[in-house]
Amino acid sequence: MSGRPASGKRRVVVGISGASGSAYGIRLLEMLRATPNVETHLVVSRSARQTLQLETSRTVSDVEALADVVHSSVDIGASISSGSFRVHAMVVAPCSIKTMSNLAWGNTGELIARAADVALKERRRVVLMLRETPLHVGHIESMLRVSQAGAIVFPPVPAFYNRPQSVADIVDHSVMRCLDLIDIECEAAPRWGEASRSLLAAATNAPKRAPSGMSTHE
Ligand SMILES: Cc1cc2nc3c(=O)[nH]c(=O)nc-3n(C[C@H](O)[C@H](O)[C@H](O)COP(=O)(O)O)c2cc1C
């Protein structure tokens, strides 16, 4: 089934919920903006407006300006709330426990959960960048339920083989892996392969040294 409208563009719905890590959603929008033939639809939850303000120097308007179309999180009549509106995929980045649980248990009164529920019923790809730790059994049950319905639970767990030098490196790597899951090409960060193998070889041959701030007990 094609998620492409007549324009030939791939529509990607981005939900930013109130979990910590609004930088993931921002970077995702930036990378999608740099990708040809992609049309982004953005929904920022009410709580995410707060976390955005707390965690970044961007205003909600700055973030909304990165998207092609912006929907209010309470507009359950928005285009993306209907299965007849074709979309390629949806990503919730970051995804709160609340939004994931709403999706798991059919509480679709807010637009992020409604749009994700619709995408799942239409058998479209849905990626949840779930951000919480530790997890209790209720969280894990919700993770199981959304996975059984076809969503991909993708906690943004950092990679270290690529030797991240900054928070931005860590964010880029997770967002690139997330884009892999929705079949959108992006080479924003080093991948495991020849380049990283030579890094690994260099690390293996180098004299042992502790990560900054830690002592070695050799
Ligand atoms: C600074 C801050 C950080 C938060 N971090 C998380 C988090 O990492 N994961 C989570 O599930 N909720 C987190 N929350 C709580 C959510 O914002 C809260 O559950 C909210 O109701 C989620 O609503 P939403 O899913 O509609 O955005 C955080 C709240 C604040 C203020």
The ligand as a MOL file (V3000), in Angstrom:
LIG
                    3D

  0  0  0     0  0            999 V3000
M  V30 BEGIN CTAB
M  V30 COUNTS 31 33 0 0 0
M  V30 BEGIN ATOM
M  V30 1 C 10.9580 17.9320 32.5590 0
M  V30 2 C 10.0410 16.7720 32.3670 0
M  V30 3 C 10.5510 15.5690 31.9410 0
M  V30 4 C 9.7210 14.4710 31.7550 0
M  V30 5 N 10.2730 13.3070 31.3070 0
M  V30 6 C 9.4560 12.2590 31.0360 0
M  V30 7 C 10.0190 11.0790 30.4600 0
M  V30 8 O 11.2090 10.9900 30.1850 0
M  V30 9 N 9.1850 10.0630 30.1690 0
M  V30 10 C 7.8300 10.1280 30.4120 0
M  V30 11 O 7.1240 9.1680 30.1050 0
M  V30 12 N 7.2780 11.2550 30.9690 0
M  V30 13 C 8.0530 12.2980 31.2720 0
M  V30 14 N 7.5220 13.4510 31.8050 0
M  V30 15 C 6.0920 13.4710 32.1510 0
M  V30 16 C 5.1810 13.7320 30.9660 0
M  V30 17 O 5.3940 15.0450 30.4610 0
M  V30 18 C 3.7300 13.5930 31.4340 0
M  V30 19 O 3.4460 12.2360 31.7350 0
M  V30 20 C 2.7330 14.0920 30.4220 0
M  V30 21 O 1.4240 13.8970 30.9210 0
M  V30 22 C 2.8690 13.4110 29.0760 0
M  V30 23 O 1.8540 13.8910 28.2310 0
M  V30 24 P 1.8950 13.6940 26.6630 0
M  V30 25 O 2.1920 12.2530 26.4050 0
M  V30 26 O 0.5380 14.0700 26.2150 0
M  V30 27 O 2.9130 14.6000 26.1240 0
M  V30 28 C 8.3270 14.5740 32.0200 0
M  V30 29 C 7.8140 15.7990 32.4460 0
M  V30 30 C 8.6510 16.8890 32.6230 0
M  V30 31 C 8.0700 18.1970 33.0820 0
M  V30 END ATOM
M  V30 BEGIN BOND
M  V30 1 1 1 2
M  V30 2 1 2 3
M  V30 3 2 2 30
M  V30 4 2 3 4
M  V30 5 1 4 5
M  V30 6 1 4 28
M  V30 7 2 5 6
M  V30 8 1 6 7
M  V30 9 1 6 13
M  V30 10 2 7 8
M  V30 11 1 7 9
M  V30 12 1 9 10
M  V30 13 2 10 11
M  V30 14 1 10 12
M  V30 15 2 12 13
M  V30 16 1 13 14
M  V30 17 1 14 15
M  V30 18 1 14 28
M  V30 19 1 15 16
M  V30 20 1 16 17
M  V30 21 1 16 18
M  V30 22 1 18 19
M  V30 23 1 18 20
M  V30 24 1 20 21
M  V30 25 1 20 22
M  V30 26 1 22 23
M  V30 27 1 23 24
M  V30 28 2 24 25
M  V30 29 1 24 26
M  V30 30 1 24 27
M  V30 31 2 28 29
M  V30 32 1 29 30
M  V30 33 1 30 31
M  V30 END BOND
M  V30 END CTAB
M  END
